[in-house]
Amino acid sequence: MTDDFYCEQALNGRTPIQVVAETAHVLAFHHTRPFWPVHIVVVPKRHIPSLVDLGDADISEVHQVLAVVRDIATQVTAEHGAARVLTNLGAYQDSKHLHFHVNSGEPLRHD
């Protein structure tokens, strides 16, 4: 597995994805290996390693990412009655590219 699935696979088209939303700077798509019944990933198109690596120059771009997260979370909540938004850091972050999970439902697996 690579350290950055999003740059190396999803953003360059090597792995097929089902796009939910896209802007000039943000891509949102259904997770390729969902952990919840509803599992959407939102990423900046430019590589940013993680939330703790944000610099002042990244704030505008992250604001755009969060606007997409907000819109998708609003839609998921309206359709399913509830949603979670999360990001992982350090050892919990499998792909070293800032990303947010918008999900709903009980876990599909326990790995």
DSSP file (Angstrom, degrees, kcal/mol; ACC not computed):
  #  RESIDUE AA STRUCTURE BP1 BP2  ACC     N-H-->O    O-->H-N    N-H-->O    O-->H-N    TCO  KAPPA ALPHA  PHI   PSI    X-CA   Y-CA   Z-CA
    1    1 A M              0   0    0      0, 0.0     2,-0.1     0, 0.0     4,-0.0   0.000 360.0 360.0 360.0 143.6    0.0    0.0    0.0
    2    2 A T        -     0   0    0      1,-0.1     3,-0.3    93,-0.0    94,-0.0  -0.351 360.0-122.9 -82.3 166.2    1.2    3.5   -0.8
    3    3 A D  S    S+     0   0    0      1,-0.2    93,-4.6    92,-0.1     2,-0.3   0.683 106.3  36.6 -81.1 -18.4    1.5    6.3    1.8
    4    4 A D     >  +     0   0    0     91,-0.3     4,-2.4     1,-0.1     5,-0.3  -0.685  60.4 170.7-138.2  82.7   -0.8    8.6   -0.3
    5    5 A F  H  >>S+     0   0    0     -3,-0.3     4,-2.3    -2,-0.3     5,-1.8   0.853  79.1  57.8 -56.9 -37.2   -3.6    6.7   -1.9
    6    6 A Y  I  4>S+     0   0    0      3,-0.2     5,-3.3     2,-0.2     6,-0.4   0.938 114.2  33.2 -68.0 -48.4   -5.3    9.9   -3.0
    7    7 A C  I  45S+     0   0    0      3,-0.2     5,-0.2     1,-0.2    -1,-0.2   0.918 126.4  41.8 -70.0 -42.9   -2.4   11.4   -5.0
    8    8 A E  I  <5S+     0   0    0     -4,-2.4    -2,-0.2     3,-0.1    -3,-0.2   0.696 134.8   5.8 -83.1 -19.7   -1.1    8.1   -6.3
    9    9 A Q  I  <>S+     0   0    0     -4,-2.3     6,-1.8    -5,-0.3     5,-1.1   0.688 126.5  38.8-127.7 -57.7   -4.4    6.4   -7.1
   10   10 A A  I > <S+     0   0    0     -5,-1.8     3,-0.8     1,-0.2    -3,-0.2   0.935 116.1  44.1 -73.3 -48.1   -7.7    8.3   -6.8
   11   11 A L  T 3 <S+     0   0    0     -5,-3.3    -1,-0.2     1,-0.2    -4,-0.1   0.781 116.6  46.1 -72.2 -26.7   -6.7   11.8   -8.1
   12   12 A N  T 3 5S-     0   0    0     -6,-0.4    -1,-0.2    -5,-0.2    -2,-0.2   0.412 113.1-112.7 -98.2   3.4   -4.8   10.5  -11.1
   13   13 A G  T < 5S+     0   0    0     -3,-0.8    -3,-0.2    -4,-0.4    -2,-0.1   0.507  80.2 123.4  86.1   4.1   -7.4    8.0  -12.2
   14   14 A R  S   <S+     0   0    0     -5,-1.1    -4,-0.2     1,-0.2    -5,-0.1   0.855  77.8  43.3 -66.8 -33.3   -5.5    4.8  -11.5
   15   15 A T  S    S-     0   0    0     -6,-1.8    -2,-0.2     0, 0.0    -1,-0.2  -0.960  95.5-120.7-112.4 125.5   -8.3    3.6   -9.2
   16   16 A P        -     0   0    0      0, 0.0     2,-0.3     0, 0.0    -6,-0.1  -0.389  35.8-174.0 -64.0 138.6  -11.9    4.1  -10.4
   17   17 A I        -     0   0    0     -7,-0.1     2,-0.8    -2,-0.1    14,-0.1  -0.940  29.1-127.1-132.7 156.1  -13.9    6.2   -8.1
   18   18 A Q        -     0   0    0     12,-0.5    12,-2.3    -2,-0.3     2,-0.1  -0.889  34.4-141.1-103.4 102.8  -17.6    7.3   -7.9
   19   19 A V  E     +A   29   0A   0     -2,-0.8    10,-0.3    10,-0.2     3,-0.1  -0.411  26.4 176.6 -71.1 134.6  -17.5   11.1   -7.6
   20   20 A V  E    S-     0   0A   0      8,-3.1     2,-0.3     1,-0.4     9,-0.2   0.759  71.9  -8.4-100.8 -41.9  -20.0   12.7   -5.3
   21   21 A A  E     -A   28   0A   0      7,-1.6     7,-2.8     2,-0.0    -1,-0.4  -0.986  61.5-172.9-155.6 151.4  -18.8   16.3   -5.7
   22   22 A E  E     +A   27   0A   0     -2,-0.3     2,-0.2     5,-0.2     5,-0.2  -0.978   6.7 170.2-152.2 137.2  -15.9   18.1   -7.4
   23   23 A T        -     0   0    0      3,-2.7    -2,-0.0    -2,-0.3     5,-0.0  -0.690  56.4 -84.6-126.8-175.5  -14.6   21.7   -7.5
   24   24 A A  S    S+     0   0    0     -2,-0.2     3,-0.1     1,-0.2     0, 0.0   0.801 129.1  22.0 -61.6 -28.1  -11.3   23.1   -8.8
   25   25 A H  S    S+     0   0    0      1,-0.1    20,-2.6    20,-0.1    21,-0.5   0.447 118.4  59.2-120.4  -2.6   -9.6   22.3   -5.5
   26   26 A V  E     - B   0  44A   0     18,-0.3    -3,-2.7    19,-0.1     2,-0.4  -0.979  50.8-167.8-137.1 141.3  -11.7   19.5   -3.9
   27   27 A L  E     -AB  22  43A   0     16,-2.6    16,-2.9    -2,-0.4     2,-0.4  -0.998   5.4-174.6-127.5 133.1  -12.8   16.0   -4.8
   28   28 A A  E     +AB  21  42A   0     -7,-2.8    -8,-3.1    -2,-0.4    -7,-1.6  -0.993  16.9 156.4-125.5 134.0  -15.4   14.0   -2.9
   29   29 A F  E     -AB  19  41A   0     12,-2.3    12,-3.2    -2,-0.4     2,-0.2  -0.978  48.0 -84.5-152.5 160.8  -16.1   10.4   -3.7
   30   30 A H  E     - B   0  40A   0    -12,-2.3   -12,-0.5    -2,-0.3    10,-0.3  -0.523  59.5-100.8 -68.2 132.8  -17.5    7.2   -2.3
   31   31 A H        -     0   0    0      8,-3.0    -1,-0.1    -2,-0.2     8,-0.1  -0.227  22.3-136.0 -54.5 140.6  -14.8    5.3   -0.4
   32   32 A T  S    S+     0   0    0      1,-0.3    -1,-0.1    -3,-0.1    -2,-0.1   0.705 103.4  27.3 -76.2 -19.2  -13.3    2.5   -2.4
   33   33 A R  S    S-     0   0    0      6,-0.1    -1,-0.3     0, 0.0    -2,-0.1  -0.613  94.1-152.7-136.1  74.9  -13.5    0.1    0.6
   34   34 A P        -     0   0    0      0, 0.0     5,-0.0     0, 0.0    -4,-0.0  -0.145  20.0-171.1 -60.8 141.1  -16.3    1.5    2.7
   35   35 A F  S    S+     0   0    0     73,-0.1    73,-3.2     1,-0.1    74,-0.6   0.608  78.2  36.6 -99.2 -20.1  -16.3    1.0    6.4
   36   36 A W  S    S-     0   0    0     71,-0.3    69,-0.2    72,-0.1     3,-0.1  -0.879  92.4-106.8-127.0 159.7  -19.9    2.3    6.9
   37   37 A P  S    S+     0   0    0      0, 0.0     2,-0.5     0, 0.0    68,-0.2   0.878 118.9  36.3 -56.0 -39.0  -23.0    1.9    4.6
   38   38 A V  E    S+ C   0 104A   0     66,-1.8    66,-1.9     2,-0.0     2,-0.3  -0.976  78.4 159.3-112.7 117.8  -22.6    5.6    3.7
   39   39 A H  E     + C   0 103A   0     -2,-0.5    -8,-3.0    64,-0.2     2,-0.4  -0.834   7.8 171.4-147.0 101.1  -18.9    6.4    3.4
   40   40 A I  E     -BC  30 102A   0     62,-2.9    62,-3.1    -2,-0.3     2,-0.4  -0.913  17.9-150.9-115.0 137.1  -17.7    9.5    1.4
   41   41 A V  E     -BC  29 101A   0    -12,-3.2   -12,-2.3    -2,-0.4     2,-0.5  -0.897   5.6-163.2-109.3 136.1  -14.2   10.8    1.4
   42   42 A V  E     +BC  28 100A   0     58,-2.6    58,-2.3    -2,-0.4   -14,-0.2  -0.983  17.2 171.4-121.3 124.1  -13.4   14.5    0.8
   43   43 A V  E     -B   27   0A   0    -16,-2.9   -16,-2.6    -2,-0.5     2,-0.3  -0.948  35.9-116.7-131.7 148.5   -9.9   15.5   -0.2
   44   44 A P  E     -B   26   0A   0      0, 0.0   -18,-0.3     0, 0.0     4,-0.2  -0.639  25.7-134.8 -74.0 144.9   -8.0   18.6   -1.3
   45   45 A K  S    S+     0   0    0    -20,-2.6     2,-0.3    -2,-0.3   -19,-0.1   0.813  89.8  72.2 -71.8 -28.8   -6.6   18.0   -4.8
   46   46 A R  S    S-     0   0    0    -21,-0.5     2,-0.3     1,-0.1   -39,-0.0  -0.682 101.7-100.5 -85.3 140.9   -3.3   19.5   -3.8
   47   47 A H        +     0   0    0     -2,-0.3    -2,-0.1    50,-0.1    50,-0.1  -0.453  47.6 164.8 -67.6 121.6   -1.2   17.4   -1.4
   48   48 A I        -     0   0    0     -2,-0.3    50,-4.2    -4,-0.2     6,-0.1  -0.977  30.4-144.4-130.2 120.3   -1.5   18.4    2.2
   49   49 A P        -     0   0    0      0, 0.0     2,-0.3     0, 0.0    -1,-0.1   0.895  63.6 -37.6 -58.2 -47.1   -0.1   15.6    4.5
   50   50 A S    >   -     0   0    0     47,-0.1     3,-1.2    48,-0.1     4,-0.2  -0.976  61.7 -84.6-166.6 174.9   -2.6   16.1    7.4
   51   51 A L  G >  S+     0   0    0     37,-0.3     3,-1.2    -2,-0.3    -1,-0.1   0.868 123.9  53.5 -58.9 -39.2   -4.5   18.5    9.6
   52   52 A V  G 3  S+     0   0    0      1,-0.2    -1,-0.3    -3,-0.1    37,-0.0   0.610 102.5  59.9 -75.6 -10.5   -1.5   19.1   11.8
   53   53 A D  G <  S+     0   0    0     -3,-1.2    -1,-0.2     2,-0.0    -2,-0.2   0.379  76.0 129.2 -95.1   3.2    0.7   20.0    8.8
   54   54 A L    <   -     0   0    0     -3,-1.2     2,-0.2    -4,-0.2    -3,-0.0  -0.330  39.5-164.2 -63.5 135.7   -1.5   22.9    7.7
   55   55 A G    >>  -     0   0    0      1,-0.0     3,-1.6    -2,-0.0     4,-0.5  -0.672  38.4 -97.7-109.3 172.1    0.3   26.2    7.1
   56   56 A D  G >4 S+     0   0    0      1,-0.3     3,-1.0    -2,-0.2     4,-0.4   0.842 123.7  59.1 -57.3 -33.8   -1.1   29.6    6.9
   57   57 A A  G 34 S+     0   0    0      1,-0.2     4,-0.3     2,-0.1    -1,-0.3   0.685 101.4  56.3 -69.8 -17.4   -1.0   29.3    3.0
   58   58 A D  G <> S+     0   0    0     -3,-1.6     4,-2.6     1,-0.2     5,-0.3   0.599  80.8  89.2 -88.7 -12.3   -3.3   26.2    3.3
   59   59 A I  H <X S+     0   0    0     -3,-1.0     4,-2.2    -4,-0.5    -1,-0.2   0.878  85.9  49.6 -59.5 -44.0   -6.2   27.9    5.2
   60   60 A S  H  > S+     0   0    0     -4,-0.4     4,-1.5     1,-0.2    -1,-0.2   0.916 113.5  46.8 -61.8 -42.9   -8.1   29.1    2.1
   61   61 A E  H  > S+     0   0    0     -4,-0.3     4,-2.0     1,-0.2    -2,-0.2   0.904 111.4  50.2 -66.9 -41.2   -7.9   25.7    0.5
   62   62 A V  H  X S+     0   0    0     -4,-2.6     4,-2.9     1,-0.2    -1,-0.2   0.855 104.9  58.4 -66.6 -33.6   -9.0   23.9    3.6
   63   63 A H  H  X S+     0   0    0     -4,-2.2     4,-1.7    -5,-0.3    -1,-0.2   0.907 106.5  48.8 -59.4 -40.6  -11.9   26.3    3.9
   64   64 A Q  H  X S+     0   0    0     -4,-1.5     4,-1.6     2,-0.2    -2,-0.2   0.890 110.4  50.9 -66.0 -39.7  -13.0   25.1    0.5
   65   65 A V  H  X S+     0   0    0     -4,-2.0     4,-2.5     1,-0.2    -2,-0.2   0.938 110.2  49.4 -61.4 -46.8  -12.6   21.4    1.6
   66   66 A L  H  X S+     0   0    0     -4,-2.9     4,-2.8     1,-0.2    -1,-0.2   0.821 105.2  57.7 -65.7 -30.4  -14.7   22.1    4.7
   67   67 A A  H  X S+     0   0    0     -4,-1.7     4,-2.1     2,-0.2    -1,-0.2   0.905 109.6  44.7 -64.4 -40.0  -17.4   23.8    2.6
   68   68 A V  H  X S+     0   0    0     -4,-1.6     4,-2.6     2,-0.2     5,-0.2   0.912 112.3  52.0 -69.0 -42.5  -17.7   20.5    0.6
   69   69 A V  H  X S+     0   0    0     -4,-2.5     4,-3.0     1,-0.2     5,-0.2   0.933 110.2  50.0 -56.6 -46.5  -17.7   18.5    3.8
   70   70 A R  H  X S+     0   0    0     -4,-2.8     4,-2.4     1,-0.2    -2,-0.2   0.927 111.2  47.9 -58.2 -47.5  -20.5   20.7    5.2
   71   71 A D  H  X S+     0   0    0     -4,-2.1     4,-1.9     2,-0.2    -1,-0.2   0.911 115.3  44.1 -63.1 -42.9  -22.6   20.3    2.0
   72   72 A I  H  X S+     0   0    0     -4,-2.6     4,-3.0     2,-0.2     5,-0.2   0.911 113.0  51.1 -69.7 -41.9  -22.2   16.5    1.9
   73   73 A A  H  X S+     0   0    0     -4,-3.0     4,-2.5    -5,-0.2    -2,-0.2   0.883 109.5  51.9 -62.2 -37.8  -22.8   16.1    5.7
   74   74 A T  H  X S+     0   0    0     -4,-2.4     4,-2.2    -5,-0.2    -1,-0.2   0.924 112.4  45.2 -62.2 -44.7  -26.0   18.1    5.3
   75   75 A Q  H  X S+     0   0    0     -4,-1.9     4,-2.3     2,-0.2    -2,-0.2   0.925 113.5  48.6 -66.3 -45.5  -27.2   15.9    2.5
   76   76 A V  H  X S+     0   0    0     -4,-3.0     4,-2.8     1,-0.2     6,-0.5   0.915 112.2  49.5 -62.4 -42.7  -26.2   12.7    4.3
   77   77 A T  H  X S+     0   0    0     -4,-2.5     4,-2.2    -5,-0.2    -1,-0.2   0.910 111.5  49.0 -62.2 -42.5  -28.0   13.9    7.5
   78   78 A A  H  < S+     0   0    0     -4,-2.2    -1,-0.2    -5,-0.2    -2,-0.2   0.888 118.9  38.9 -64.0 -38.8  -31.1   14.8    5.5
   79   79 A E  H  < S+     0   0    0     -4,-2.3    -2,-0.2    -5,-0.1    -1,-0.2   0.812 132.0  22.9 -82.3 -31.2  -31.2   11.4    3.8
   80   80 A H  H  < S-     0   0    0     -4,-2.8    -3,-0.2    -5,-0.2    -2,-0.2   0.447  97.7-118.2-120.7  -3.8  -30.1    9.1    6.7
   81   81 A G  S  < S+     0   0    0     -4,-2.2     2,-0.3    -5,-0.3    -4,-0.2   0.300  87.8  37.1  86.0 -11.6  -31.0   11.1    9.8
   82   82 A A        -     0   0    0     -6,-0.5     2,-0.3     2,-0.0    -2,-0.1  -0.979  58.2-174.5-165.4 156.3  -27.4   11.3   11.1
   83   83 A A        -     0   0    0     -2,-0.3     2,-0.4    21,-0.1    21,-0.2  -0.988  12.5-147.1-153.2 155.9  -23.8   11.7    9.9
   84   84 A R  E     -D  103   0A   0     19,-2.8    19,-2.2    -2,-0.3     2,-0.4  -0.939   6.8-161.9-119.7 148.0  -20.3   11.6   11.3
   85   85 A V  E     +D  102   0A   0     -2,-0.4     2,-0.3    17,-0.2    17,-0.2  -0.997  24.9 158.3-127.2 126.7  -17.4   13.7   10.0
   86   86 A L  E     -D  101   0A   0     15,-2.1    15,-3.2    -2,-0.4     2,-0.3  -0.986  25.1-168.1-147.1 157.2  -13.9   12.6   11.0
   87   87 A T        -     0   0    0     -2,-0.3     2,-0.3    13,-0.2    13,-0.1  -0.968  19.9-136.9-137.5 154.7  -10.2   12.8   10.1
   88   88 A N        -     0   0    0     11,-0.4   -37,-0.3    -2,-0.3     2,-0.3  -0.808  14.4-163.6-114.6 155.1   -7.4   10.7   11.4
   89   89 A L    >   -     0   0    0     -2,-0.3     3,-1.8   -39,-0.1     4,-0.2  -0.923  51.1 -11.4-134.0 156.8   -3.9   11.8   12.4
   90   90 A G  G >  S-     0   0    0     -2,-0.3     3,-1.8     1,-0.3    -2,-0.1  -0.240 130.8  -2.2  58.9-134.9   -0.5   10.0   13.1
   91   91 A A  G 3  S+     0   0    0      1,-0.3    -1,-0.3     3,-0.0    -3,-0.0   0.714 132.0  62.1 -64.7 -20.7   -0.7    6.2   13.2
   92   92 A Y  G <  S+     0   0    0     -3,-1.8     2,-0.9     1,-0.1    -1,-0.3   0.640  86.2  84.6 -77.1 -13.6   -4.5    6.3   12.7
   93   93 A Q    <   +     0   0    0     -3,-1.8    -1,-0.1     1,-0.2    -3,-0.0  -0.778  54.4 179.7 -95.8 100.5   -4.0    8.0    9.3
   94   94 A D  S    S+     0   0    0     -2,-0.9     2,-0.6     1,-0.2    -1,-0.2   0.911  74.0  46.8 -66.7 -43.8   -3.4    5.2    6.7
   95   95 A S  S    S-     0   0    0      2,-0.1     2,-2.4   -91,-0.1   -91,-0.3  -0.898  82.1-140.2-104.7 121.0   -3.1    7.6    3.7
   96   96 A K  S    S+     0   0    0    -93,-4.6     2,-0.3    -2,-0.6   -46,-0.1  -0.353  72.1  96.9 -82.1  61.5   -0.8   10.6    4.4
   97   97 A H  S    S-     0   0    0     -2,-2.4   -47,-0.1   -50,-0.1    -2,-0.1  -0.955  86.9-101.2-146.6 124.4   -3.0   13.1    2.5
   98   98 A L        +     0   0    0    -50,-4.2     2,-0.3    -2,-0.3   -50,-0.1  -0.202  58.2 155.5 -49.4 129.2   -5.5   15.3    4.4
   99   99 A H        -     0   0    0    -11,-0.2     2,-0.4   -56,-0.2   -11,-0.4  -0.988  32.9-143.6-157.0 153.1   -9.0   13.8    4.0
  100  100 A F  E     -C   42   0A   0    -58,-2.3   -58,-2.6    -2,-0.3     2,-0.5  -0.956  11.9-144.1-120.6 138.2  -12.3   13.8    5.8
  101  101 A H  E     -CD  41  86A   0    -15,-3.2   -15,-2.1    -2,-0.4     2,-0.5  -0.880   9.1-167.6 -99.3 130.0  -14.7   10.9    6.1
  102  102 A V  E     +CD  40  85A   0    -62,-3.1   -62,-2.9    -2,-0.5     2,-0.3  -0.982  28.3 159.4-112.8 118.2  -18.4   11.7    6.0
  103  103 A N  E     -CD  39  84A   0    -19,-2.2   -19,-2.8    -2,-0.5     2,-0.3  -0.910  27.2-168.9-142.0 164.9  -20.3    8.6    7.1
  104  104 A S  E     +C   38   0A   0    -66,-1.9   -66,-1.8    -2,-0.3     2,-0.1  -0.987  48.7  33.5-152.5 145.5  -23.5    7.2    8.4
  105  105 A G  S    S-     0   0    0     -2,-0.3     3,-0.1   -68,-0.2    -2,-0.0  -0.385  89.0 -48.0 104.1 178.1  -24.6    3.8    9.8
  106  106 A E  S    S-     0   0    0      1,-0.1    -2,-0.1    -2,-0.1     0, 0.0  -0.583  72.7 -82.4 -86.7 150.9  -23.0    1.0   11.8
  107  107 A P        -     0   0    0      0, 0.0   -71,-0.3     0, 0.0    -1,-0.1  -0.193  28.4-150.8 -54.7 141.2  -19.6   -0.4   10.7
  108  108 A L  S    S+     0   0    0    -73,-3.2     2,-0.3     1,-0.1   -72,-0.1   0.690  78.9   7.9 -83.7 -21.6  -19.7   -2.9    8.0
  109  109 A R        -     0   0    0    -74,-0.6     2,-0.3     0, 0.0    -1,-0.1  -0.934  64.2-130.4-151.9 170.0  -16.6   -4.7    9.2
  110  110 A H              0   0    0     -2,-0.3   -75,-0.0     1,-0.1     0, 0.0  -0.620 360.0 360.0-129.8  72.2  -14.2   -4.7   12.2
  111  111 A D              0   0    0     -2,-0.3    -1,-0.1     0, 0.0     0, 0.0   0.413 360.0 360.0-117.8 360.0  -10.7   -4.5   10.8
